[in-house]
Amino acid sequence: KMISYETDIVPILQASCTPCHFPPAGYKEPLNSYDAVKKNIGEILVRVKLPHTDNKFMPFKNKKPALSDSLIKVLELWQMQAMSK
């Protein structure tokens, strides 16, 4: 199954990465466009998989629930698709 940026990825980011990574409220690396997410997907995946006690774990300081394994899998599948384009 193809993973859609609009229908599969955007809802994950909106649920887990707002407001910090969504301008104008967010001041961190913006993740509010296809190109921004494609550029940063490797780093996103590294950070959501870190131990929750790691300072670089995202969502930052557990302000939002950690991503489930199934959501991380969706991001990984999208990364493979996006990098093959």
Summary of the structure (lengths in Angstrom):
residues: 85
radius of gyration: 12.2
end to end distance: 15.6
largest distance: 35.0
contacts: 206
relative contact order: 0.17
helix: 55%
strand: 0%
